[in-house]
Every structure is written in C-alpha cells, then in structure tokens.
Amino acid sequence: MQALDWIVLSATLLFIVLYGVWKTRGSKNVEDYIKGGSETKWWTIGLSVMATQASAITFLSTPGQAFHSGMGFVQFYFGLPIAMVIICLVFIPIYHKLKVYTAYEYLEGRFDKKTRILTAILFLIQRGLAAGITIFAPAIILSAVLGWDLITLNIIIGLLVIIYTVSGGTKAVSVTQKQQMAVIFAGMFIAFYLILQYLPDGITFSKALEIAGASDKMQVLDFSWDLNNRYTVWTGILGGTFLMLSYFGTDQSQVQRYLSGKSVRESQLGLIFNGLLKVPMQFFILLVGVMVFVFYQFNASPLNFNPKAEEAIANSNQETIAAYVQLEEKHRRIEEGKKALIFEGLNEENVVLLQQFNEEDKLLKEEAKSIITQADAQVETNDKDYVFIHFILNNLPKGLIGLLLAVILSAAMSSTASELNALASTTAIDLYKRNVTKEYSEAHYVSISKWFTLGWGILAILVACVANLFDNLIQLVNIIGSIFYGNVLGIFLLAFFFKFIKGNAVFIAAIITQLIIIVVWYLDWLPYLWLNALGCGLVMLLAVLIQLGLSKRN
C-alpha cells in the first residue's frame, strides 16, 4: 500500500459516507426513514437490491471459489430469475396494496400476532449473524494488508457503516449504493483487463479459456443428481429458487429496498433489472477468479495464500520450516512443469499430464495445511478468501490497489448498511411498536429506529469479533440463510395461497420445522441448498396436517 493507494481508498470511502449523510439529512417521519419516502426509481431499486446481496464476501470469496473449484458455483444463482418473476407477480402487489413497512406486518393480518413476531425473530437471528460476517470479511482483507488485529478493524468498518445508516435510514442506504455499485463495477472491470494484460505474449483470452478448461475450471453446468455435489443445475434451479424466493421475498433487508419504490411498477422493474443482471455479474466475477488461476500458471504462487500461514511457518521450529520448504520446492517444480506443458501446446497427452500436475499440487497443498496447523493451530489454512487479495496486493499498480480495496469495502458497507437498516426497522415496527400500549409521535419512532440501528450495529461488530472462517465466507452466509429461509418462505406461501390455514397451526408447524432443519443441517444429511426446499415444504405440510387435526377436534 503506497500513499496514492491510501488516498484513493480513503477518499472513496469518505465520499460515500459523507454523501449519504448529506443527501438524507432531516428524515422526520417513519415513512421517510424506513421506506425512503416511497419515491425510489426502478434503477435505484435494482442497484440497491443488487448491492445488498453483493457484499464484500462476493468480491472476496467468489474469485477464490473459482480459482479452486472453477465456474460451477454460478449454478447457485440459476433460480434467481425465476424467483424474481414470482416475487413481481405475487409478493410486490400484496405488500404495496397493504402499505406495510415490513414483510412481517402482513402475517399478523393474515394469521395472528405471535406468528408475525416469530417470523420477525427468525429473520433477526439469521440476518444479525450475517451482518457480523459481512463486517468480518473485509476486516480479513485489511488485516492482511495492514497487519492490524481483526477486532480493531471490525470496529472501524462497523462504525463507518453505522454513521450514515443511523443518519439517513433507508434513503441513505439506497443513494449510497448507487455510488458503491459504480465503484464496484469499475474496479472489477479494470482488474479483469489488467489480468489479461499481464498474461505472456501469445496467451490471448481464448487461449486463457483453453488453459482453464484443460484444468477443469470451465465446467459451468453439472446435470448430475449427486447429493454430495453442492452445485449442480438442479440444486441451483430447485434449491436456489427457494433460497432466492425466501431472500428477496421475505428477508426485510431486501423487501425494504423495493418497498421504497414509487409504485408497484417501479418495484417490479427494479427486481427484473436485478434478475437480468445478477447471473451475468456473478459469472463475470467467477471468470475473474478463473483468469487469476490462469495468471498463476505463468507466475509463482504461494503454497497457501493466507499471509499469516507463512508467518506461522517462519516462527516455528527448524524441522517444521524444513518440511515446508521441501513442499515449496516440489510446488515450484510442478509450476515449472505446467508452464512448460502449456507453452508446448495443450494436445490430448499434455492435458492429461497437466491434470496430473494439478492433482499432485492439490495433495501438496493439503500437506502444507497440516504443517501450518502444526506450526500454529490458530492460523486459517483454508485460503480461498485470500486468493484475490493476494493478486491485488502483489500485482496491481499504485492507485489501483486502493481502488480494488475500495471496491471490496464499498460492497461490505452497502450490504451491512442494508442489513442494519432492515434489522432496526423490523425491531422497531414488528417488536417495539406492535407491543407498546402508549401512543408515541412519529419523531419518537424515528428516534427509536436510529437507536435500534446503533444497537444492531454494535451487535454485528461483536459477532464479527468472534467469527471465524468456514469452508469459505460466501458459503457460510448462504448456509446461515438456508437454515432459516425455507421455513419463513413456507409461512408466507401458506399466507398467500392456503386460506383455510389459521395462525395456531402455522405457529406450531414453524417451530417444529425450525428444530428439524437445525438437526438436519447439524448432522449434515443434505447439502445446505436443499434445506430451503425442505424447510418450505415441511412447514407447509405440517401446517396443513395440524390445521386438519385442530379442525376435527373443534
């Protein structure tokens, strides 16, 4: 990080924070603070919805996911366009017609108060945890860059977001997300262009794709029904549709984005815009990761991309250092062998040899992880989330390092701001306002919403401070969502389409379903994406059976 990088990074982030505070100063009523005055245009809704989902985890973990596993992760998003159409036809007209502030308000009118509160609490639990992770993700980056401890960074990032979210509410979130998405798109396209420029002479984009394909990084579609495979066309279309329906249709952090729309049509256009652009965007981000993989076929790469791993080895005993150095030498020989094969030409025989080299290198990296753990058990050996940041810090020119860090931090701020805004709105409207007996002024509810935003912000920082890396961060967020989303979606579908189901049946079914889903996840009986479909189907089936049983007794 040079002085120019610090200037670019600081100026970008300060502009976003100050712009958000300035543009949204003076929100005096709940309509302005929570729904942004219901005057948002469709393109702002579309970008805001996209920015809410595209957290720092997207730009930190997704390239690393592609580097290690290829393009198959894009199948995760195949259900998104289907979900957008269903939400536009069913969810949005109902929400706008009832003029609700939160999605869960609707459930009280349809069922009862306890069902509304239960669903709101399920949302608060999973989104509160996710908010902490979206703060933790960029803290990892700056920890690698600056050598600062994670707790200090979690606090700094969390406070930056809290400032403008408390100040301006929903409108502050929406107006800043346009600037954040502009920074994000610019930064990622520049990074992609530079990767291609850094490839050796004669290695064109099509040649780079051929190299990636030879290393099994370009398999986009998997039509197998293997439940041990997390990402297939079927998990994306079936499990992904349920997850996206739950997330965009019932998660207040997204519902609040399009409830601020000027009309039903503006909200619908915003979601269709998101549906059309989101899959290509994720494909492109994965492609950036694949191009980083190709780049490292011609340039030296570490055995483990986490810089803390090398520190741990350097500070260990001589025997451990010698064992690790031996693995590094084998790794370098494999890299040289792969480079020679590529320059020789990827005929059928060389492709087989290249894949053998890749398998040998994979085994070396697993051995390296064991040695790193022996050196320091606290160091995270899963390095997917460090791949892209390693490329940025070691290869981009001055100024652009600051811009790419601003991209990732902008994404973190946009997503976390939406989450805190939604958490505060749900707490204020569904729990606080619904359960207080005294009449208060509009100013009081705006004030209490700000206090709740601050409170959830502090809680998110605390979660970030105790968080740890999972398989990788983007999967962790989706796993947390999948544990709760299917149940919540099922409750809403019962409300929309099963008019004979009453509140008591839904309430009991939701509690039983949530316990079952937690057990299924804990015992690892199903890939996490299938938890969405299971939760949705189970709560609906149980609610119908319980309602029939209650009706017979009466």
C-alpha positions as CSV (number, residue, x, y, z in Angstrom):
1,M,0.0,0.0,0.0
2,Q,1.6,3.3,-1.2
3,A,0.5,6.8,-0.3
4,L,-1.6,7.0,-3.6
5,D,-3.5,3.8,-2.6
6,W,-4.3,5.3,0.8
7,I,-5.6,8.5,-0.8
8,V,-7.8,6.6,-3.3
9,L,-9.2,4.3,-0.6
10,S,-9.8,7.0,2.0
11,A,-11.3,9.5,-0.5
12,T,-13.7,6.9,-2.0
13,L,-15.0,5.7,1.4
14,L,-15.3,9.2,2.9
15,F,-17.2,10.4,-0.1
16,I,-19.7,7.6,0.2
17,V,-20.2,8.2,3.9
18,L,-20.5,12.0,3.7
19,Y,-22.6,11.8,0.6
20,G,-25.1,9.5,2.4
21,V,-25.3,11.8,5.4
22,W,-25.7,14.9,3.3
23,K,-28.3,13.6,0.9
24,T,-30.6,12.2,3.5
25,R,-30.3,14.7,6.4
26,G,-33.6,15.6,8.2
27,S,-35.8,12.5,8.0
28,K,-38.6,13.5,10.3
29,N,-41.1,10.6,10.0
30,V,-41.3,6.8,9.8
31,E,-42.3,6.9,6.1
32,D,-39.1,8.8,5.1
33,Y,-36.8,6.9,7.5
34,I,-37.9,3.3,6.9
35,K,-39.5,3.5,3.4
36,G,-37.4,6.3,1.9
37,G,-40.5,8.4,1.3
38,S,-41.7,5.8,-1.2
39,E,-40.2,7.7,-4.1
40,T,-37.3,5.5,-5.3
41,K,-37.0,4.9,-9.1
42,W,-36.6,1.4,-10.6
43,W,-32.9,1.7,-11.5
44,T,-32.1,2.8,-7.9
45,I,-34.1,-0.2,-6.6
46,G,-32.4,-2.6,-8.9
47,L,-28.9,-1.4,-8.0
48,S,-29.8,-1.3,-4.3
49,V,-31.2,-4.8,-4.4
50,M,-28.0,-6.0,-6.2
51,A,-25.7,-4.1,-3.8
52,T,-27.5,-5.5,-0.8
53,Q,-26.8,-9.1,-1.9
54,A,-23.3,-8.4,-3.4
55,S,-21.4,-7.9,-0.1
56,A,-17.6,-7.8,0.3
57,I,-17.9,-11.6,0.6
58,T,-19.0,-11.7,-3.1
59,F,-15.9,-9.9,-4.3
60,L,-13.6,-11.5,-1.8
61,S,-14.7,-15.2,-1.8
62,T,-16.2,-15.7,-5.3
63,P,-12.9,-15.3,-7.2
64,G,-11.2,-17.6,-4.7
65,Q,-14.0,-20.1,-5.2
66,A,-13.5,-20.1,-9.0
67,F,-9.7,-20.3,-8.5
68,H,-10.0,-23.5,-6.6
69,S,-13.2,-25.1,-8.0
70,G,-14.0,-23.4,-11.3
71,M,-17.1,-21.8,-12.7
72,G,-19.6,-24.3,-11.3
73,F,-20.6,-22.0,-8.5
74,V,-22.6,-19.9,-10.9
75,Q,-25.3,-22.6,-10.9
76,F,-26.1,-21.4,-7.4
77,Y,-27.8,-18.4,-9.0
78,F,-29.9,-20.2,-11.7
79,G,-33.0,-19.9,-9.6
80,L,-32.8,-16.2,-9.2
81,P,-34.5,-15.0,-12.4
82,I,-37.4,-17.5,-11.6
83,A,-37.7,-16.1,-8.1
84,M,-37.7,-12.5,-9.4
85,V,-40.7,-13.2,-11.7
86,I,-42.7,-14.9,-8.9
87,I,-42.0,-12.1,-6.4
88,C,-43.0,-9.5,-9.0
89,L,-46.3,-11.3,-9.7
90,V,-47.2,-12.3,-6.1
91,F,-45.3,-10.6,-3.3
92,I,-44.9,-7.0,-4.5
93,P,-48.6,-6.3,-5.3
94,I,-49.6,-7.6,-1.9
95,Y,-47.0,-5.6,0.0
96,H,-47.8,-2.4,-1.8
97,K,-51.6,-2.9,-1.5
98,L,-51.4,-3.3,2.3
99,K,-48.8,-0.4,2.6
100,V,-46.7,-2.3,5.1
101,Y,-43.4,-1.1,6.5
102,T,-42.1,-4.7,6.9
103,A,-42.9,-8.0,5.3
104,Y,-43.9,-9.4,8.6
105,E,-46.7,-6.9,9.2
106,Y,-48.7,-8.8,6.6
107,L,-48.5,-12.0,8.6
108,E,-50.4,-10.6,11.6
109,G,-53.4,-9.6,9.5
110,R,-53.4,-13.0,7.8
111,F,-52.6,-15.1,10.8
112,D,-52.0,-13.6,14.3
113,K,-49.6,-11.5,16.3
114,K,-47.5,-14.4,17.6
115,T,-46.8,-15.7,14.0
116,R,-45.7,-12.3,13.0
117,I,-43.4,-12.0,16.0
118,L,-41.9,-15.5,15.5
119,T,-41.2,-14.9,11.8
120,A,-39.6,-11.5,12.6
121,I,-37.4,-13.1,15.3
122,L,-36.3,-15.8,12.8
123,F,-35.3,-13.1,10.4
124,L,-33.5,-11.1,13.2
125,I,-31.4,-14.2,14.2
126,Q,-30.2,-15.1,10.8
127,R,-29.7,-11.6,9.5
128,G,-28.0,-10.4,12.7
129,L,-25.4,-13.3,12.3
130,A,-25.0,-12.5,8.6
131,A,-24.4,-8.8,9.3
132,G,-21.5,-9.7,11.5
133,I,-20.0,-11.9,8.8
134,T,-20.3,-9.1,6.2
135,I,-18.2,-6.9,8.6
136,F,-15.7,-9.7,9.3
137,A,-15.0,-10.3,5.6
138,P,-13.3,-7.0,4.7
139,A,-11.6,-7.0,8.1
140,I,-9.7,-10.1,7.0
141,I,-8.5,-8.1,3.9
142,L,-7.3,-5.1,5.8
143,S,-5.7,-7.4,8.4
144,A,-3.6,-9.0,5.6
145,V,-2.8,-5.6,4.2
146,L,-2.0,-3.6,7.4
147,G,-1.1,-6.3,9.9
148,W,-3.7,-4.8,12.3
149,D,-5.7,-7.0,14.6
150,L,-9.2,-8.1,13.4
151,I,-11.1,-6.7,16.4
152,T,-9.8,-3.1,15.7
153,L,-10.7,-3.4,12.0
154,N,-14.2,-4.9,12.8
155,I,-14.9,-1.8,15.0
156,I,-13.7,0.7,12.4
157,I,-15.7,-0.8,9.5
158,G,-18.8,-1.2,11.6
159,L,-18.7,2.4,12.8
160,L,-18.3,3.7,9.3
161,V,-21.5,2.0,8.2
162,I,-23.4,2.9,11.4
163,I,-22.7,6.7,10.8
164,Y,-24.7,7.1,7.6
165,T,-27.2,4.3,8.2
166,V,-28.3,5.9,11.5
167,S,-28.3,9.4,9.9
168,G,-30.4,8.7,6.9
169,G,-32.2,5.3,7.2
170,T,-33.4,3.6,4.0
171,K,-32.8,6.6,1.7
172,A,-29.2,6.9,2.9
173,V,-28.7,3.2,2.1
174,S,-30.3,3.5,-1.4
175,V,-28.5,6.6,-2.5
176,T,-25.1,5.5,-1.4
177,Q,-25.5,2.1,-3.0
178,K,-25.6,3.7,-6.5
179,Q,-22.1,5.1,-5.9
180,Q,-20.9,1.9,-4.3
181,M,-22.0,-0.2,-7.3
182,A,-20.3,2.3,-9.7
183,V,-17.0,1.9,-7.8
184,I,-17.5,-1.9,-7.7
185,F,-18.2,-2.3,-11.5
186,A,-15.3,0.0,-12.4
187,G,-12.9,-1.8,-10.2
188,M,-13.7,-5.3,-11.3
189,F,-13.6,-4.5,-15.0
190,I,-10.2,-2.8,-14.5
191,A,-8.9,-5.8,-12.6
192,F,-10.1,-8.2,-15.4
193,Y,-8.5,-6.1,-18.1
194,L,-5.1,-6.0,-16.2
195,I,-5.1,-9.7,-15.6
196,L,-5.4,-10.3,-19.4
197,Q,-2.6,-7.7,-20.0
198,Y,-0.3,-9.5,-17.5
199,L,-0.5,-12.8,-19.4
200,P,2.5,-13.7,-21.5
201,D,2.7,-12.7,-25.2
202,G,0.6,-15.1,-27.3
203,I,-1.7,-16.0,-24.5
204,T,-5.0,-14.5,-25.7
205,F,-8.3,-14.5,-23.9
206,S,-9.4,-17.6,-25.9
207,K,-6.1,-19.3,-25.1
208,A,-6.6,-18.5,-21.4
209,L,-10.0,-20.1,-21.5
210,E,-8.5,-23.2,-23.1
211,I,-5.9,-23.4,-20.4
212,A,-8.6,-23.0,-17.7
213,G,-10.7,-25.7,-19.4
214,A,-7.8,-28.1,-19.5
215,S,-7.5,-27.7,-15.7
216,D,-11.3,-28.4,-15.3
217,K,-12.1,-24.8,-14.3
218,M,-14.6,-24.1,-17.1
219,Q,-17.3,-26.7,-16.3
220,V,-20.3,-24.4,-15.8
221,L,-23.1,-27.0,-16.0
222,D,-23.4,-30.2,-13.9
223,F,-26.6,-32.1,-14.5
224,S,-25.8,-34.9,-12.0
225,W,-28.2,-35.8,-9.2
226,D,-25.4,-36.5,-6.7
227,L,-26.4,-35.0,-3.4
228,N,-22.8,-34.8,-2.3
229,N,-22.2,-32.2,-5.0
230,R,-23.3,-28.8,-3.7
231,Y,-23.5,-27.0,-7.0
232,T,-25.5,-28.6,-9.9
233,V,-28.1,-27.3,-12.3
234,W,-30.8,-28.9,-10.1
235,T,-29.6,-27.5,-6.8
236,G,-29.4,-24.1,-8.5
237,I,-32.9,-24.2,-10.1
238,L,-34.7,-26.0,-7.3
239,G,-32.8,-25.2,-4.1
240,G,-31.7,-21.9,-5.5
241,T,-35.2,-20.8,-6.4
242,F,-36.4,-21.5,-2.9
243,L,-33.5,-19.7,-1.4
244,M,-33.9,-16.6,-3.6
245,L,-37.7,-16.6,-3.1
246,S,-37.0,-16.6,0.6
247,Y,-34.3,-14.0,0.5
248,F,-35.8,-11.5,-1.9
249,G,-39.4,-12.1,-1.0
250,T,-39.3,-12.4,2.8
251,D,-36.0,-11.0,4.1
252,Q,-36.6,-7.4,5.2
253,S,-33.1,-6.3,4.1
254,Q,-34.3,-6.9,0.5
255,V,-38.0,-6.3,0.9
256,Q,-37.2,-2.8,2.3
257,R,-35.3,-2.0,-0.9
258,Y,-38.4,-2.4,-3.1
259,L,-41.0,-1.2,-0.6
260,S,-39.3,2.2,-1.1
261,G,-40.4,2.1,-4.7
262,K,-42.5,4.9,-6.1
263,S,-45.1,2.4,-7.4
264,V,-45.7,-1.3,-7.9
265,R,-44.3,-1.0,-11.5
266,E,-41.1,0.7,-10.3
267,S,-40.5,-2.0,-7.7
268,Q,-41.2,-4.7,-10.3
269,L,-38.9,-3.2,-12.9
270,G,-36.2,-2.9,-10.2
271,L,-36.4,-6.6,-9.4
272,I,-36.5,-7.7,-13.1
273,F,-33.4,-5.5,-13.7
274,N,-31.7,-7.3,-10.8
275,G,-32.8,-10.7,-12.2
276,L,-31.4,-10.0,-15.7
277,L,-28.1,-8.6,-14.5
278,K,-27.2,-10.7,-11.4
279,V,-26.4,-14.0,-13.1
280,P,-24.1,-12.4,-15.7
281,M,-22.4,-10.4,-12.9
282,Q,-21.7,-13.5,-10.9
283,F,-20.5,-15.3,-14.0
284,F,-18.1,-12.4,-14.6
285,I,-16.8,-12.3,-11.0
286,L,-16.1,-16.1,-11.2
287,L,-14.4,-15.6,-14.6
288,V,-12.1,-13.0,-12.9
289,G,-11.1,-15.8,-10.4
290,V,-10.5,-18.2,-13.3
291,M,-8.3,-15.7,-15.0
292,V,-6.4,-15.2,-11.8
293,F,-5.8,-19.0,-11.9
294,V,-4.5,-18.7,-15.4
295,F,-2.2,-15.8,-14.4
296,Y,-0.7,-18.1,-11.7
297,Q,0.1,-20.8,-14.3
298,F,2.8,-18.4,-15.5
299,N,3.7,-16.7,-12.3
300,A,4.8,-18.1,-8.9
301,S,2.1,-18.6,-6.4
302,P,2.4,-19.5,-2.7
303,L,1.5,-22.9,-1.3
304,N,-1.0,-21.1,0.9
305,F,-2.4,-17.6,0.1
306,N,-3.0,-16.6,3.7
307,P,0.0,-14.4,4.6
308,K,-0.4,-15.5,8.3
309,A,0.5,-19.0,7.2
310,E,4.0,-18.0,6.0
311,E,4.4,-16.1,9.3
312,A,3.5,-19.2,11.3
313,I,6.0,-21.3,9.4
314,A,8.7,-18.7,9.8
315,N,8.2,-18.6,13.6
316,S,8.2,-22.3,14.0
317,N,11.0,-24.8,14.7
318,Q,13.6,-25.8,12.1
319,E,12.1,-29.2,11.5
320,T,8.8,-27.6,10.5
321,I,10.4,-25.0,8.4
322,A,12.5,-27.6,6.5
323,A,9.4,-29.8,5.8
324,Y,7.5,-26.7,4.5
325,V,10.5,-25.6,2.3
326,Q,10.6,-29.1,0.8
327,L,6.9,-28.8,-0.2
328,E,7.6,-25.4,-1.6
329,E,10.4,-26.8,-3.8
330,K,8.0,-29.5,-5.1
331,H,5.4,-26.9,-5.7
332,R,7.8,-24.8,-7.8
333,R,8.8,-27.8,-9.9
334,I,5.2,-28.6,-10.6
335,E,4.6,-24.9,-11.6
336,E,7.5,-25.1,-14.0
337,G,6.3,-28.4,-15.4
338,K,2.8,-27.0,-16.0
339,K,4.2,-23.8,-17.7
340,A,6.3,-25.9,-20.0
341,L,3.3,-28.1,-21.0
342,I,1.2,-25.0,-21.7
343,F,3.9,-23.4,-23.9
344,E,4.5,-26.8,-25.7
345,G,0.8,-27.0,-26.6
346,L,-2.3,-28.5,-25.0
347,N,-2.7,-31.6,-27.0
348,E,-4.5,-34.6,-25.5
349,E,-1.4,-36.1,-23.9
350,N,-0.3,-32.8,-22.4
351,V,-3.8,-32.1,-21.0
352,V,-3.7,-35.5,-19.1
353,L,-0.2,-34.5,-17.8
354,L,-1.4,-31.1,-16.8
355,Q,-4.3,-32.6,-14.8
356,Q,-1.9,-35.0,-13.1
357,F,0.3,-32.0,-12.1
358,N,-2.8,-30.3,-10.7
359,E,-3.7,-33.3,-8.6
360,E,-0.1,-33.5,-7.3
361,D,-0.2,-29.8,-6.4
362,K,-3.6,-30.3,-4.7
363,L,-2.1,-33.0,-2.5
364,L,0.9,-30.8,-1.7
365,K,-1.3,-28.0,-0.6
366,E,-3.2,-30.4,1.7
367,E,0.1,-31.5,3.2
368,A,1.1,-27.8,3.6
369,K,-2.2,-27.1,5.5
370,S,-1.3,-29.9,8.0
371,I,2.2,-28.4,8.6
372,I,0.7,-24.9,9.0
373,T,-1.7,-26.2,11.6
374,Q,1.2,-27.9,13.5
375,A,3.1,-24.6,13.4
376,D,0.0,-22.6,14.7
377,A,-3.4,-24.1,15.2
378,Q,-5.0,-20.6,15.2
379,V,-4.0,-19.8,11.6
380,E,-6.7,-20.4,9.0
381,T,-5.4,-22.8,6.4
382,N,-8.4,-22.5,4.0
383,D,-7.1,-19.8,1.7
384,K,-10.0,-19.3,-0.7
385,D,-10.8,-15.9,0.7
386,Y,-7.2,-14.7,0.3
387,V,-6.6,-15.6,-3.3
388,F,-7.9,-12.4,-4.9
389,I,-6.5,-10.1,-2.3
390,H,-3.1,-11.7,-2.8
391,F,-3.2,-11.0,-6.5
392,I,-4.3,-7.4,-5.9
393,L,-1.6,-6.6,-3.4
394,N,1.2,-8.2,-5.3
395,N,0.5,-7.4,-8.9
396,L,-1.7,-4.2,-9.4
397,P,-0.1,-0.8,-9.9
398,K,-0.2,2.1,-7.4
399,G,-3.6,3.6,-7.0
400,L,-5.4,0.6,-8.4
401,I,-4.7,-1.4,-5.2
402,G,-6.5,1.4,-3.3
403,L,-9.4,1.3,-5.8
404,L,-9.8,-2.5,-5.6
405,L,-9.8,-2.4,-1.8
406,A,-12.4,0.4,-2.0
407,V,-14.4,-2.0,-4.2
408,I,-14.4,-4.7,-1.6
409,L,-15.0,-2.3,1.3
410,S,-17.8,-0.4,-0.6
411,A,-19.5,-3.8,-1.1
412,A,-19.2,-4.5,2.6
413,M,-20.6,-1.1,3.6
414,S,-23.6,-1.4,1.2
415,S,-24.6,-4.9,2.3
416,T,-24.1,-4.2,6.0
417,A,-26.0,-0.9,5.8
418,S,-29.0,-2.7,4.3
419,E,-28.9,-5.3,6.9
420,L,-28.6,-2.9,9.9
421,N,-31.4,-0.8,8.3
422,A,-33.7,-3.8,8.0
423,L,-32.8,-5.2,11.4
424,A,-33.7,-1.9,13.0
425,S,-36.9,-1.5,11.0
426,T,-38.1,-5.0,11.9
427,T,-37.3,-4.5,15.6
428,A,-38.9,-1.0,15.7
429,I,-42.1,-1.9,13.8
430,D,-42.7,-5.6,14.5
431,L,-41.5,-5.9,18.0
432,Y,-41.4,-2.5,19.7
433,K,-44.2,-0.5,18.1
434,R,-46.5,-3.5,18.0
435,N,-46.1,-4.3,21.7
436,V,-46.1,-0.8,23.3
437,T,-49.5,0.3,24.5
438,K,-48.8,4.1,24.7
439,E,-49.2,6.3,21.6
440,Y,-46.0,8.0,20.5
441,S,-45.1,10.6,17.9
442,E,-43.5,10.0,14.5
443,A,-40.3,11.6,15.8
444,H,-40.2,9.1,18.6
445,Y,-40.3,6.1,16.2
446,V,-37.7,7.6,14.0
447,S,-35.5,8.1,17.1
448,I,-36.1,4.6,18.4
449,S,-35.3,3.2,14.9
450,K,-31.9,5.1,15.0
451,W,-31.2,3.6,18.4
452,F,-32.0,0.1,17.2
453,T,-29.7,0.7,14.2
454,L,-26.9,1.6,16.6
455,G,-27.7,-1.4,18.8
456,W,-27.7,-3.9,15.9
457,G,-24.5,-2.3,14.5
458,I,-22.8,-2.9,17.8
459,L,-24.1,-6.5,18.0
460,A,-22.9,-7.1,14.4
461,I,-19.4,-5.8,15.4
462,L,-19.4,-8.2,18.3
463,V,-20.4,-11.1,16.0
464,A,-17.7,-10.1,13.6
465,C,-15.2,-10.2,16.5
466,V,-15.9,-13.8,17.4
467,A,-16.4,-15.0,13.8
468,N,-14.1,-17.4,12.0
469,L,-13.6,-18.7,8.5
470,F,-15.8,-21.6,7.4
471,D,-15.3,-23.5,4.2
472,N,-15.4,-20.0,2.8
473,L,-17.3,-16.9,3.7
474,I,-19.7,-16.8,0.8
475,Q,-20.8,-20.3,1.6
476,L,-21.2,-19.5,5.3
477,V,-23.6,-16.7,4.7
478,N,-25.7,-18.9,2.4
479,I,-25.7,-21.7,4.9
480,I,-27.0,-19.4,7.7
481,G,-29.7,-18.2,5.4
482,S,-30.7,-21.7,4.2
483,I,-31.2,-22.8,7.8
484,F,-34.0,-20.2,8.3
485,Y,-35.2,-19.1,4.9
486,G,-37.2,-22.2,3.8
487,N,-39.3,-22.1,7.0
488,V,-40.0,-18.3,6.6
489,L,-40.9,-18.8,2.9
490,G,-43.3,-21.6,3.7
491,I,-45.1,-19.4,6.2
492,F,-45.6,-16.7,3.5
493,L,-46.7,-19.2,0.9
494,L,-49.3,-20.5,3.4
495,A,-50.4,-17.0,4.0
496,F,-50.8,-16.3,0.2
497,F,-52.4,-19.5,-1.1
498,F,-53.8,-21.6,1.8
499,K,-56.7,-19.5,3.1
500,F,-58.1,-22.2,5.4
501,I,-54.8,-22.4,7.5
502,K,-55.0,-20.4,10.7
503,G,-52.4,-18.9,13.0
504,N,-52.1,-21.6,15.6
505,A,-51.3,-24.3,13.0
506,V,-48.7,-22.2,11.3
507,F,-47.0,-21.2,14.6
508,I,-46.7,-24.8,15.8
509,A,-45.5,-26.0,12.4
510,A,-42.9,-23.3,12.1
511,I,-41.3,-24.1,15.5
512,I,-41.2,-27.9,14.7
513,T,-39.8,-27.2,11.2
514,Q,-37.1,-25.0,12.5
515,L,-35.9,-27.6,15.0
516,I,-35.9,-30.3,12.4
517,I,-33.9,-28.2,9.9
518,I,-31.3,-27.4,12.5
519,V,-30.9,-31.1,13.3
520,V,-30.7,-32.0,9.5
521,W,-28.0,-29.3,9.0
522,Y,-26.1,-30.3,12.1
523,L,-26.0,-34.0,11.1
524,D,-25.1,-33.0,7.5
525,W,-27.8,-35.1,6.0
526,L,-28.4,-32.8,3.0
527,P,-26.4,-30.1,1.1
528,Y,-27.4,-26.8,2.5
529,L,-29.2,-25.5,-0.6
530,W,-31.7,-28.3,-0.2
531,L,-32.6,-27.1,3.3
532,N,-34.5,-24.3,1.7
533,A,-36.9,-26.6,-0.2
534,L,-37.1,-29.0,2.8
535,G,-38.0,-26.2,5.2
536,C,-40.5,-24.7,2.9
537,G,-42.3,-28.0,2.1
538,L,-42.1,-29.2,5.7
539,V,-43.7,-26.2,7.3
540,M,-46.5,-26.2,4.7
541,L,-47.2,-30.0,5.1
542,L,-47.1,-29.8,8.9
543,A,-49.4,-26.7,9.0
544,V,-51.9,-28.4,6.8
545,L,-51.9,-31.6,9.0
546,I,-52.1,-29.6,12.2
547,Q,-54.9,-27.4,10.9
548,L,-56.9,-30.5,9.8
549,G,-56.3,-32.1,13.2
550,L,-57.4,-28.9,15.0
551,S,-60.5,-28.6,12.8
552,K,-61.5,-32.2,13.6
553,R,-61.2,-31.6,17.4
554,N,-63.4,-28.5,17.1
